[in-house]
Amino acid sequence: MRTSRKFTHALLALFALFVMSSFAMAADPGLNYPPQSESSDQKAGSLLVYNFYTSGATSGNAQNTRINITNTSTSSAAFVHLYFVGETCSIADSFICLTATQTASFLASDVDPGISGYIVAVAVDGVNGCPFAFNWLIGDEYVKLTTGHAANLGAEAFSALYAGVLPGCDANSTTATLNFNGLFGGYNLVPAALAGSNVPSRADGNDTIVILNRIGGNLGIGASTLGSLFGIFYDDAENSLSFTFSGSCQFRSTFSNAFPRLTPRFETFIPAGRSGWFKVFQQTGTVGILGAMINFNANATAAANAFNGGHNLHKLTLTTSSYVVPVFPASC
């Protein structure tokens, strides 16, 4: 029985590879980017996560986000269900539809003013609104804050590991479950441990924001929360200190003496002219997270070692998770 199950699993894996290779035939030179490759901000997928969006409540001039999404398919239209997950876990949604090779941009201040959080974009079919394998979507965002922080962050892409409509979803479905399990019928795995490779000293004029998002939950009634997280901070001399904290659907904070709670405090542990790095995870290893960090230094135009910008956090380990999404036809 054990050999038979292994043989069956092997056949399913080969079938999935065949289906994905057939579905994602590239018109461009070179080999297809394998859909089995794990989530990345440098590939196309059927589900995109924009790690941070924000806008001013009354004016988007100083604080805003420009969200960009592109359909790289040369032959097929895309129907995309957008979920705006607020940092307090409240959710709003809308649809955007793209013709073949079309790109679109919109401002957070135009669609969800005064709210901060993250965005999940899910490719759906054009009939019932069921999740759909459409590994052609790419995206990014430009975000700016009144504090001076600004960055261009790529959307994290997850490939669908099936063809056509999500198995089990049809005209009678009111919800569908997106399994991040790396298996046929699901999507790529999600990160379990994240890292920031360089956090510069606050004494050198740096103000570094870290953003963490919980990937999982029900996007119809409320996403899951981060809960209690564990982190380790290292200085550039290989000394390490641990810290704990908790968060809702999104956690956002500046590195300072107030966060993370280190002994000695952050500004003592990373003094002028020095830097460090960190990693963070939920200790059970079963919570999916994504995140980014953005640095601002007012001396960027006057000092050689002062820089502004940001990037998504590095992924160290993987785990499984899932989103439950409502199913109804696209309104475009």
SULKA-V938522 format. One record per backbone hydrogen bond with DSSP energy under -1.0 kcal/mol. CO is the residue of the C=O (numbers start at 1). NH is the residue of the N-H. E is the energy in kcal/mol with one decimal. If there is no record, write none. Layout:
co,nh,e
CO,NH,E
CO,NH,E
This chain:
co,nh,e
1,5,-2.3
2,6,-2.1
3,7,-2.4
4,8,-2.5
5,9,-2.8
6,10,-2.3
7,11,-2.4
8,12,-2.4
9,13,-2.3
10,14,-2.5
11,15,-2.6
12,16,-2.5
13,17,-2.2
14,18,-2.3
15,19,-2.9
16,20,-2.7
17,21,-2.4
18,22,-2.4
19,23,-2.6
20,24,-2.1
34,37,-1.8
40,157,-3.2
45,137,-1.9
46,123,-2.8
47,158,-2.8
48,121,-3.0
49,156,-2.8
50,119,-2.0
53,117,-2.1
63,56,-2.1
64,144,-2.5
65,108,-2.6
66,142,-2.1
67,106,-1.9
68,140,-1.5
69,104,-2.6
70,138,-2.0
73,101,-1.4
78,98,-2.7
79,124,-3.3
80,96,-2.3
81,122,-2.8
82,94,-1.9
83,120,-2.4
84,92,-1.6
85,118,-2.2
86,89,-2.5
87,250,-1.0
90,86,-3.2
92,84,-3.5
94,82,-3.4
96,80,-2.4
98,78,-3.4
99,102,-2.1
102,71,-2.9
104,69,-2.5
106,67,-2.8
107,110,-1.2
107,111,-1.0
108,112,-3.1
112,115,-1.2
116,87,-2.4
117,53,-2.3
118,85,-2.6
119,50,-2.7
120,83,-2.8
121,48,-2.6
122,81,-3.1
123,132,-2.7
130,125,-2.6
131,166,-2.8
134,136,-2.4
136,72,-2.5
137,45,-2.1
138,70,-2.9
139,155,-2.7
140,68,-2.8
141,153,-2.3
142,66,-2.8
143,151,-2.1
144,64,-1.7
145,148,-2.0
149,145,-2.5
151,143,-2.6
153,141,-2.0
156,49,-2.2
157,40,-1.3
158,46,-2.0
158,47,-1.7
159,188,-1.0
161,185,-2.1
164,133,-2.8
166,169,-2.1
170,173,-1.8
174,327,-2.6
176,325,-2.9
178,323,-1.9
179,181,-1.5
179,187,-2.8
183,186,-2.2
186,161,-3.2
187,182,-3.1
190,319,-3.0
191,289,-2.4
193,316,-3.1
193,317,-1.0
194,280,-2.3
195,314,-2.5
196,278,-1.7
199,276,-1.7
201,206,-1.1
202,205,-1.7
207,296,-1.7
208,255,-2.7
209,294,-2.2
210,253,-1.9
211,292,-1.9
212,251,-2.8
213,290,-1.9
216,224,-2.5
217,324,-2.6
218,222,-2.8
222,218,-1.6
227,247,-1.7
229,245,-1.8
230,281,-2.6
231,243,-2.3
232,279,-1.8
233,241,-2.4
234,277,-2.4
235,238,-1.6
239,235,-2.3
241,233,-3.4
243,231,-2.9
245,229,-3.4
247,227,-2.0
248,226,-2.5
249,214,-2.2
251,212,-2.6
253,210,-2.9
259,256,-3.7
260,262,-1.3
265,268,-1.3
265,269,-2.7
266,270,-2.7
271,274,-1.8
274,201,-1.2
275,236,-1.4
276,199,-3.2
277,234,-3.4
278,196,-2.1
279,232,-2.3
280,194,-2.3
281,230,-3.2
282,285,-2.3
288,215,-2.8
290,213,-3.4
291,313,-2.7
292,211,-3.1
293,311,-2.1
294,209,-3.2
295,309,-2.1
296,207,-1.8
297,300,-1.8
299,302,-1.8
299,303,-2.4
303,306,-1.4
309,295,-3.5
311,293,-2.4
314,195,-2.0
317,192,-2.4
319,190,-2.2
321,180,-2.7
322,217,-1.8
323,178,-3.5
324,219,-2.9
325,176,-2.1
